[in-house]
């Protein structure tokens, strides 16, 4: 397996993983499948603002998982914080791909000088929460019944990872 920056040629594979999560899981709180054009636009938007979209591919180039981050909130005061997403194809869950993608994504956030990475995870997704905790994230909050899917209320767990130890937000992060 290889982790690399996504290209528009990966849009179909990203779309398949995204749509499986939309249609069959509570990982994405959206109920509408998307097409490849939508994923190309999403990918292009992320890359245009300098944020990575990483894919894990097999030897044939098939997308096994993907990860990205974007601004946590749109206000200037949040400029050092990002929120990420990581998704792995159903057939490859539990194989370490999510952890590998996250490790690479965390390195990218640090390289961009980000200070905190936030994860919003459906509270019943114990595997994802466990993986994040192993990577050093701390659970910092729980919002109950803030979402709905498949006819039930969903709780949202917030986890965060502090990426550096600087005390002055205007200082460059230590190398």
ZALUM-458686 format. One record per residue: residue number from 1; residue in three letters; x, y negated, z negated of N, C-alpha, C in turn. Coordinates in pm, whole numbers, plus 32768, in hexadecimal, padded with zeros to 4 digits. Atoms other than C-alpha are relative to their C-alpha. Layout:
N
NODE   resi   resn     nx     ny     nz    cax    cay    caz     cx     cy     cz
NODE    NUM    ALA      X      Y      Z      X      Y      Z      X      Y      Z
...
This chain:
175
NODE   resi   resn     nx     ny     nz    cax    cay    caz     cx     cy     cz
NODE      1    UNK   8054   8076   8000   8000   8000   8000   8058   7F84   8000
NODE      2    UNK   7FB8   807E   7FF5   806A   7E9B   8042   7FA2   7F8F   7FD7
NODE      3    UNK   804B   8079   8020   7FF5   7D51   7FAC   803D   7F8F   8050
NODE      4    UNK   7FD2   806E   7FAB   8008   7C2A   8096   7F93   7F96   8008
NODE      5    UNK   8063   8068   7FE7   7F5D   7AE6   80F3   7F9E   8030   806B
NODE      6    UNK   8068   7FD9   7FA1   7E15   7B20   81A7   8007   7FA9   807C
NODE      7    UNK   8012   804A   7F83   7DE0   7ABA   830F   7F6F   8011   802B
NODE      8    UNK   808A   7FF3   7FD1   7C9F   7A8E   83D0   7FE4   808D   8033
NODE      9    UNK   8013   7F76   7FD3   7CD8   7BEF   8452   7FD4   805C   7F8E
NODE     10    UNK   802B   7FB3   8075   7C8E   7C69   82F0   7F6F   7FE4   7FDA
NODE     11    UNK   8086   802C   8027   7B36   7BC5   82E9   7F9B   8072   7FFD
NODE     12    UNK   805F   7F90   7FFE   7A78   7D03   8347   8012   8058   7F84
NODE     13    UNK   7FE7   7FAE   8076   7B20   7DCA   8230   7FD7   7FBA   7F80
NODE     14    UNK   802A   804F   8074   7AE9   7CB4   8132   7F68   7FFE   7FF9
NODE     15    UNK   8092   8003   7FFA   797E   7C9B   81A4   7FC4   8083   7FCE
NODE     16    UNK   8036   7F7E   8028   7945   7E10   8173   8007   8011   7F68
NODE     17    UNK   7FF1   7FF5   8091   79CB   7E05   800E   7FA1   7FA0   7FB9
NODE     18    UNK   805A   8064   803A   790B   7CC6   7FBE   7F6F   8030   8007
NODE     19    UNK   808B   7FD7   7FF1   77C4   7D4C   804A   7FDE   8079   7FAB
NODE     20    UNK   801A   7F8F   8059   77E5   7E94   7F8C   7FE9   7FCE   7F71
NODE     21    UNK   8012   8037   8087   780D   7DCA   7E4B   7F7B   7FB7   7FF4
NODE     22    UNK   8080   8048   8001   76E2   7CEF   7EA6   7F8B   8063   7FF8
NODE     23    UNK   8073   7FA6   7FF4   75FD   7E11   7EFD   7FF7   806A   7F93
NODE     24    UNK   8000   7F8C   8059   7666   7F12   7DF8   8034   7FE8   7F73
NODE     25    UNK   7FC7   8018   8084   7703   7E6A   7CC8   7FD0   7F7B   7FC7
NODE     26    UNK   801A   8082   803D   76D9   7D4C   7BD6   8081   7FAE   7FF5
NODE     27    UNK   7F83   804A   8000   783B   7CD5   7C18   7FF2   7F78   8042
NODE     28    UNK   801D   807F   7FBC   77BC   7BC6   7D05   7F6C   7FE3   7FEB
NODE     29    UNK   808B   8021   801C   767F   7B14   7C9F   7FC0   7FBC   8077
NODE     30    UNK   803E   802C   7F84   7610   7AE0   7E02   7FB4   8079   8034
NODE     31    UNK   8050   7F91   7FD0   7506   7BB1   7EAA   7FFB   8006   8098
NODE     32    UNK   8005   800A   7F6F   754C   7B5A   8016   8086   802B   803C
NODE     33    UNK   7F87   7FD4   7FBA   7646   7C16   80EB   802B   7F92   8062
NODE     34    UNK   7FC9   8064   7FA5   7728   7B45   81CB   803A   8044   807B
NODE     35    UNK   7FC0   7FCA   7F89   77C0   7B6F   8322   8094   7FD8   8002
NODE     36    UNK   7F70   801B   7FF9   792C   7B5E   838D   801B   7F6C   8016
NODE     37    UNK   7FEF   8090   7FEA   7901   79F5   8400   8000   7FB6   7F7A
NODE     38    UNK   8005   803B   8086   78A6   7999   8299   8083   8015   7FB8
NODE     39    UNK   7F83   7FE3   8045   79DE   7A43   8213   8076   7FB8   8040
NODE     40    UNK   7F98   804F   7FBE   7ABA   7999   8319   7FFB   7F70   7FCD
NODE     41    UNK   800F   808A   8032   7A2E   7847   82AB   8031   7FF6   7F70
NODE     42    UNK   7FD4   8000   808C   7A67   789F   813B   8098   8008   7FF9
NODE     43    UNK   7F6F   7FEF   7FFD   7BCB   7913   8183   8045   7F81   802F
NODE     44    UNK   7FC5   807A   7FC8   7C1A   77E1   8254   7FF6   7F8D   7F9C
NODE     45    UNK   8010   806A   8064   7B8E   76F7   8149   8065   800F   7F8E
NODE     46    UNK   7FA0   7FE9   806C   7C63   7797   8038   808D   7FDC   802C
NODE     47    UNK   7F78   8018   7FD0   7D9F   778A   8108   8016   7F6D   8022
NODE     48    UNK   7FF5   808E   7FDE   7D5A   7624   817B   8026   7FAD   7F87
NODE     49    UNK   7FDF   804C   8079   7D6F   75A9   8013   807A   8039   7FB7
NODE     50    UNK   7F84   7FCC   8037   7EA5   7678   7FCF   7FF1   8072   7F9D
NODE     51    UNK   8017   7F91   805B   7E08   7795   7F0D   800C   8085   804A
NODE     52    UNK   7FE9   7F80   7FBD   7E64   78FD   7F58   7F83   8057   8008
NODE     53    UNK   805A   7F8D   7FF8   7D8A   7A16   7FD0   805E   8075   801D
NODE     54    UNK   7FA8   7F8D   7FF3   7E48   7B59   7F9C   7FAF   807C   8021
NODE     55    UNK   803F   7F80   7FE4   7DF1   7CAC   8029   8063   806F   7FDF
NODE     56    UNK   7FB3   7F85   800D   7E69   7E06   7FD4   7FD4   8057   8074
NODE     57    UNK   801F   7FB0   7F8A   7E7F   7ED7   810F   804C   8084   7FFB
NODE     58    UNK   7FBA   7F80   7FF4   7ED9   803E   815A   805B   7FFD   807A
NODE     59    UNK   7F9E   7FFB   7F92   7FD5   80B1   825F   7FC1   7FE4   8088
NODE     60    UNK   8043   801D   7F81   7ED1   808A   8373   7FCD   7F70   8008
NODE     61    UNK   802E   808B   8002   7E7E   7F26   830B   7F73   7FEF   7FCB
NODE     62    UNK   8087   8009   8037   7D2A   7F79   8273   8004   7FB9   7F79
NODE     63    UNK   8007   804C   807D   7CC9   7E8A   815A   7FC5   8058   7F92
NODE     64    UNK   802A   7FB1   8073   7CB1   7F42   800E   7FCC   7FAA   7F8E
NODE     65    UNK   802B   805D   8066   7C79   7E0F   7F36   8030   7F75   8023
NODE     66    UNK   7FD4   8089   7FEA   7C9D   7C98   7F2B   7FEF   7FAF   7F80
NODE     67    UNK   8006   8058   8074   7CCF   7B80   7E31   801E   7F71   802C
NODE     68    UNK   7FE9   808D   7FE2   7CCA   7A06   7E34   7FDF   7FAE   7F84
NODE     69    UNK   802F   805E   8066   7C9F   78D8   7D58   7FE2   7F7B   8040
NODE     70    UNK   8025   8087   7FD6   7C0C   777F   7D7A   7FF2   7FA9   7F87
NODE     71    UNK   8011   805D   806F   7BCF   764D   7CAA   7F94   8034   7FA1
NODE     72    UNK   8064   7FD4   8061   7B19   769F   7B68   7F8A   7FA0   8000
NODE     73    UNK   8066   8069   7FF4   7A5A   7557   7B71   8038   7F91   8055
NODE     74    UNK   7FD7   8063   7F9C   7A64   7434   7C62   803B   7F80   7FC6
NODE     75    UNK   7FD2   807D   803B   7AC9   7323   7B6C   8098   7FFF   7FEC
NODE     76    UNK   7F6F   800F   8009   7C2F   729D   7B5B   803B   803E   7F81
NODE     77    UNK   7FCD   7FCE   807F   7C58   7301   79EF   8014   8096   7FFC
NODE     78    UNK   7FF2   7F6E   7FF9   7C3F   7470   7A50   8067   802B   8067
NODE     79    UNK   7FA7   7FE3   7F8F   7D4F   745D   7B5D   8069   806B   7FE4
NODE     80    UNK   7F9C   7F9B   8022   7E35   754B   7AA0   7FC2   8089   7FE3
NODE     81    UNK   8048   7F84   801F   7D2C   765C   7A7B   7FC0   8038   807E
NODE     82    UNK   803F   7FBC   7F8E   7CBB   775B   7B7D   7FAD   8075   7FCC
NODE     83    UNK   8050   7F88   801B   7BB5   786C   7B7E   8017   8061   8073
NODE     84    UNK   7FDD   7F9E   7F9A   7C00   79AB   7C35   7F93   8069   8014
NODE     85    UNK   8053   7F8D   7FE0   7B50   7AD1   7CD6   805C   806F   8030
NODE     86    UNK   7FB6   7F8B   7FCF   7BD4   7C2E   7D14   7F9B   8070   8018
NODE     87    UNK   805C   7F96   7FDB   7B19   7D43   7DC8   804C   8070   8046
NODE     88    UNK   7FBF   7F8A   7FC8   7B81   7EA3   7E26   7F93   8057   803F
NODE     89    UNK   8062   7FAA   7FBE   7AD3   7F8D   7F18   7FD6   8070   7FA1
NODE     90    UNK   8039   7F9B   8059   79F5   808D   7E6F   8059   807D   7FF7
NODE     91    UNK   7FAF   7F86   7FFC   7AD4   81B0   7EDB   8085   7FF1   7FB8
NODE     92    UNK   7F7B   8016   8039   7C0A   8112   7E42   7FFE   7FC8   7F72
NODE     93    UNK   8007   8036   8089   7B8C   8094   7CF1   8043   8060   7F9F
NODE     94    UNK   7FBD   7FB0   8065   7C59   810C   7BCA   8088   8036   802B
NODE     95    UNK   7F80   7FCE   7FCC   7D94   8145   7C99   8074   7FA0   7FE9
NODE     96    UNK   7F96   8062   801A   7E58   8011   7C28   8006   7F8F   8064
NODE     97    UNK   7FFF   806A   7F9B   7E08   7F39   7D56   7FD6   7F7B   7FC3
NODE     98    UNK   802C   807C   8040   7D4C   7E38   7C86   806F   7FC2   7FAD
NODE     99    UNK   7F92   8031   8053   7E6F   7E1A   7B93   8070   7FC9   8057
NODE    100    UNK   7F96   802E   7FA7   7F6A   7DF9   7CB0   7FDA   7F7B   8041
NODE    101    UNK   802E   807F   7FC6   7E9A   7CEA   7D57   8004   7F90   7F98
NODE    102    UNK   8000   8066   806A   7E71   7C33   7C0D   808D   7FD3   7FDD
NODE    103    UNK   7F76   8022   801F   7FE5   7C40   7BC2   8037   7F9F   8068
NODE    104    UNK   7FD3   8059   7F94   8030   7BA3   7D15   7FB8   7F7A   7FFB
NODE    105    UNK   804F   807B   8005   7F18   7AA4   7CEC   802D   7FA6   7F8D
NODE    106    UNK   7FCF   804D   8072   7F92   7A39   7B94   8084   7FBD   8022
NODE    107    UNK   7F80   803B   7FD6   80EE   7A03   7C24   7FE9   7F89   805C
NODE    108    UNK   801D   806F   7FA5   8059   7927   7D35   7FCB   7F87   7FB4
NODE    109    UNK   8035   8070   804F   7F99   7857   7C37   8071   7FBA   7FB5
NODE    110    UNK   7F8D   803C   8046   80D7   7823   7B6D   8055   7FB0   8061
NODE    111    UNK   7FAE   8045   7F9C   8196   77C3   7CA9   7FC1   7F7B   802A
NODE    112    UNK   8045   807D   7FDE   808E   76B7   7CEE   7FF7   7FA2   7F88
NODE    113    UNK   8001   8056   8076   80BC   762B   7B8F   7F7C   7FFF   7FB5
NODE    114    UNK   807F   7FF8   804A   7F69   7698   7B0D   801E   8027   7F6F
NODE    115    UNK   7FEB   7FEB   8090   7F47   76A8   7993   7FA8   806F   7FC7
NODE    116    UNK   805E   7F9C   8033   7E16   7786   7958   7FB8   8041   8074
NODE    117    UNK   8052   7FB5   7FA0   7D68   7895   7A21   7F87   8035   7FB3
NODE    118    UNK   807D   7FD9   803F   7BFC   78D9   79CB   7FC3   8075   804C
NODE    119    UNK   804C   7F92   7FC7   7B39   7A1A   7A06   7F72   7FFA   7FCA
NODE    120    UNK   808C   7FF2   8026   79BE   7A24   7A02   7FD4   808A   802B
NODE    121    UNK   801A   7F73   7FE2   795D   7B93   79EB   7F7B   8029   7FC2
NODE    122    UNK   807D   7FCB   8038   780A   7C38   79C2   8025   8053   7F86
NODE    123    UNK   7FD5   7FCA   8081   781B   7CA2   7856   7FFB   8098   7FF8
NODE    124    UNK   8006   7F6F   8001   77C2   7E0B   78A1   806C   8042   8055
NODE    125    UNK   7F97   7FCA   7FAA   78E9   7E34   7990   807C   801B   7FAA
NODE    126    UNK   7F97   7FE0   8061   79C6   7EDB   788D   8087   801B   8042
NODE    127    UNK   7F81   7FE3   7FBC   7ACC   7F4F   7989   8049   7F7F   8025
NODE    128    UNK   7FC2   807F   7FDB   7B0B   7DEE   7A06   8030   7FB5   7F84
NODE    129    UNK   7FD7   8044   807C   7B12   7D5D   78A7   807C   8043   7FC7
NODE    130    UNK   7F8C   7FB6   8033   7C05   7E6E   7838   807F   7FE0   8051
NODE    131    UNK   7F8D   8020   7FAC   7CEA   7E2A   7962   8033   7F73   7FE1
NODE    132    UNK   7FD7   8089   801D   7CEC   7CB5   7919   8045   7FF6   7F78
NODE    133    UNK   7FC0   8001   8084   7D3C   7CEF   77AA   808D   803A   8007
NODE    134    UNK   7F7B   7FC5   7FF0   7E61   7DCE   780E   8061   7FA0   8044
NODE    135    UNK   7FAC   8062   7FBC   7EE2   7CB2   78E8   801A   7F83   7FAC
NODE    136    UNK   7FE5   806F   805A   7EE3   7BC5   77BF   7F90   7F9B   7FF1
NODE    137    UNK   8073   805A   8010   7D91   7B1B   77E6   7FC6   8013   7F74
NODE    138    UNK   8048   7FFB   807F   7CD0   7ACB   76A9   7F6E   7FE3   801B
NODE    139    UNK   808E   8020   7FF2   7B56   7AD9   7690   7FE3   7F88   7FA8
NODE    140    UNK   8013   807E   8047   7AF0   797A   762E   7F6E   7FD5   7FF6
NODE    141    UNK   808B   8028   8008   797A   796E   765E   7FA3   8065   803F
NODE    142    UNK   8069   7FAB   7FC9   7835   7A1C   76B0   7F83   7FAB   800F
NODE    143    UNK   807E   8044   7FE5   7709   797A   7754   7F98   806B   801B
NODE    144    UNK   8063   7F96   7FF5   75D5   7A51   7728   7F8E   7FD8   805D
NODE    145    UNK   8074   800B   7FA7   74C5   7A7F   782D   8007   7F85   805C
NODE    146    UNK   7FF1   8074   7FA7   7551   7972   7916   7FF0   8025   8093
NODE    147    UNK   8011   7FD3   7F76   7529   7A46   7A50   7F9A   806F   8007
NODE    148    UNK   805E   7F93   7FED   7441   7B43   7AE5   8020   8046   8084
NODE    149    UNK   7FF1   7FAF   7F86   745E   7C5B   7BE1   7FC2   8088   7FE4
NODE    150    UNK   803F   7F7C   800A   73AB   7DA1   7C20   7F93   8003   7F93
NODE    151    UNK   8071   8006   805D   7289   7D2D   7B44   8024   7FFD   7F6D
NODE    152    UNK   7FDB   8009   808E   734C   7CF9   7A03   8059   7F86   7FE9
NODE    153    UNK   7FAA   806E   8027   73FE   7BE4   7948   8090   8031   7FF5
NODE    154    UNK   7F72   7FE0   8008   7579   7BDB   7955   8048   7F9D   7FA7
NODE    155    UNK   7FAC   8052   8056   7674   7B59   785A   8086   7FE9   8046
NODE    156    UNK   7F82   8024   7FC1   77B4   7AAB   78C6   806D   7FF0   7F96
NODE    157    UNK   7F8D   800A   805A   78F9   7AE8   780A   8068   7FA7   8041
NODE    158    UNK   7F94   8055   7FCF   7A05   79DF   782D   8082   802D   7FC0
NODE    159    UNK   7F7A   7FDF   802D   7B71   7A40   7814   805F   7F99   803C
NODE    160    UNK   7F9E   805D   7FC8   7CA1   7965   7844   808D   8030   7FE4
NODE    161    UNK   7F72   7FE5   800C   7E13   7987   7876   8049   7F7B   8008
NODE    162    UNK   7FAC   8077   7FFB   7EFE   786C   781C   807E   8026   804C
NODE    163    UNK   7F95   7FDC   7FA2   8003   786C   7930   8087   7FC6   7FDB
NODE    164    UNK   7F82   803C   802C   8109   778F   788C   7FEC   7FC5   7F75
NODE    165    UNK   8008   8033   808A   8157   76F5   773A   801B   7F6A   7FF6
NODE    166    UNK   7FE4   8090   8007   8181   7588   7798   7F98   7FBA   7FAA
NODE    167    UNK   805A   804D   8055   80EC   7490   76A6   7FD5   7F7E   8041
NODE    168    UNK   8020   807B   7FB7   80ED   7366   7793   7FC8   8026   8088
NODE    169    UNK   803B   7FD7   7F81   7FFA   739A   78B4   803E   7FBD   8079
NODE    170    UNK   7FC3   8045   7F90   80BA   72A1   7989   8090   802E   801A
NODE    171    UNK   7F78   7FCB   7FEE   8207   7355   795A   7FFB   8076   8060
NODE    172    UNK   7FFC   7F88   7FAB   826E   7454   7A5E   800F   807D   7FAB
NODE    173    UNK   7FF0   7F84   804D   8252   75BC   79E7   8092   802B   8000
NODE    174    UNK   7F77   7FCD   800B   8395   765A   796F   8013   8072   8064
NODE    175    UNK   7FE4   7F98   7F9D   843A   773B   7A6D   8010   8088   7FC1
